[in-house]
Every structure is written in structure tokens, then in C-alpha cells.
Amino acid sequence: MSQTKICPDCSAEYFAHVENCADCGAVLLHPEENLKVQEERKICMQKKFENPVVVREGSLKWMDELYNSLIDAGIPCAVNTESGCNKSCCGDTYRLVVSKEDAEKANQCIEEYCMEVHPELKVSNELMGEGKCPACGTPVADDAVECHDCGLILLIVE
């Protein structure tokens, strides 16, 4: 094996004893492993898919993060844009699309990524699963719209 490791995300180079990238936290790979990962990513990025469905909408930065997360998981996807109005009052809309067959897997991957990026969501989901307010822990009814103790809105009614 080589005496260096490479970050698969930012391409920074490290000594072989280092495990994670200091810049982005990714697990470092030996050059041979990194080459294989980059080839797999390239194949996944070029893969065509049919029956596209939108799995998320949002800012370009957020769609790019989710795109990379799905590509890393081996799920082919694309980011599409729809231009805003010609009056410049509406911004562009960015959509992350996957094949209909991969939609469930993509949503699960996105959910896991969100839990990794925002660990507080996991705690909130656990509290809600126990019938408690995610902000203060007070027991709330399943059909409650807001917490009677702290006032947190639990359900958005349109």
C-alpha cells in the first residue's frame, strides 16, 4: 500500500496513518481505492434514468449537497432548474430528480443524510414517536396542533 491517503471529497493528501480529512471529515482512502471510488461516481453521474420523479426542491446549494449524497450512495440523480418569472421577482426553482424505481431508496438516503447533518432531528423524531413535544418533552396528544406547555407548532394546517 501507498504511504499516503487521499480525501475522496476534496482531494487533499495525507500521511497513511491519518484516518479522516481535517477539512471535510471524510474517511481517507489509499490512492488505488480513491481511483476506484471516483470511477464509480463518474459512472453513476453519467447513468441515464427513465420516469424521473422529484424527490426534493430547494436552493441550489442544498440540492447540490443532496445530489452528492445520492451519488455517493450509488443512486443516479440529476438537478433540474426551472427559471423564475421574467420580472425578476421569482427566483429559479431547483429540483432533485431520480428514477421512479429509486425514489424510495433516495428518500431514505436523504433522510439519513439529514439526520447526520442535523443530529437534533433524530432526538426530535424520537420524542415525537413517544408522544412528547420535541422542544420541551411535555406529553402531547397524537392529534395536537401545538404543545400546550411551550406553544411549539407540531402540525402545520393549511
Secondary structure, 3 states (H helix, E strand, C coil): CCCEEECCCCCCEEECCCCECCCCCCECECHHHHHHHHHHHHHHHHCCCCCEEEEEEECHHHHHHHHHHHHHCCCCEEEEEECCCCCCCCCCEEEEEEEHHHHHHHHHHHHHHHHHHCHHHHHHHHHHHCCECCCCCCECCCCCCECCCCCCECCCCC
